[in-house]
């Protein structure tokens, strides 16, 4: 698994079904290992009040990486 439990991550893309936008920050509360043909999955808290959002590993990134890309773009 690429990300540790309870680490904060940012969304790499919008998730329209939940009205979430790229850059939104959540905390990993559950990790789901996948087979070699599938991506690992994660449950995030903090994006929707009193609920979790399930995402694949490619949909999230470390906070430091997302902050660095914002500073690079400026």
C-alpha positions in Angstrom: 0.0 0.0 0.0 1.2 3.4 -0.9 -0.6 5.4 1.8 -0.6 4.9 5.5 -3.7 4.8 7.7 -4.7 8.1 9.2 -2.5 10.1 6.7 -4.1 13.1 5.0 -4.4 13.1 1.3 -5.8 15.3 -1.4 -8.1 14.3 -4.3 -6.3 14.3 -7.7 -9.6 14.7 -9.5 -13.2 15.8 -9.1 -15.7 13.3 -7.8 -19.0 14.7 -9.2 -21.3 12.1 -7.6 -20.3 13.6 -4.2 -19.8 17.2 -5.3 -16.1 16.9 -4.4 -13.4 18.9 -6.2 -9.8 18.2 -6.9 -7.6 19.2 -4.0 -10.2 18.4 -1.3 -8.4 16.9 1.7 -9.5 13.8 3.6 -8.0 11.3 6.1 -7.5 7.7 5.3 -9.4 5.5 7.7 -9.4 2.2 5.9 -7.2 0.5 3.3 -8.3 -2.3 0.9 -5.6 -4.4 -0.7 -6.3 -5.5 -4.3 -5.0 -8.1 -6.6 -2.2 -7.3 -9.1 -4.8 -6.5 -11.8 -6.7 -3.9 -9.6 -5.8 -0.8 -7.7 -5.7 -0.6 -3.9 -8.7 1.2 -2.4 -9.1 3.6 0.5 -11.9 5.0 2.7 -11.6 8.7 3.4 -13.2 10.8 6.1 -13.5 14.5 6.3 -14.8 15.0 2.8 -18.5 14.5 3.6 -20.0 15.2 7.0 -20.3 12.0 9.0 -19.6 9.7 6.0 -16.8 8.1 4.2 -15.9 8.2 0.5 -14.3 5.2 -1.2 -11.5 6.0 -3.7 -8.9 4.2 -5.7 -5.2 4.8 -5.1 -4.9 6.8 -8.4 -7.6 9.3 -7.2 -5.5 10.6 -4.3 -2.1 12.0 -3.6 0.0 13.0 -0.6 -0.7 16.5 0.7 3.0 17.6 0.2 2.8 16.6 -3.4 -0.4 18.6 -4.1 0.9 21.7 -2.2 4.2 21.6 -4.2 2.3 21.4 -7.5 0.2 24.5 -6.5 3.4 26.4 -5.7 4.9 25.4 -9.0 1.9 26.5 -10.9 2.1 30.0 -9.4 
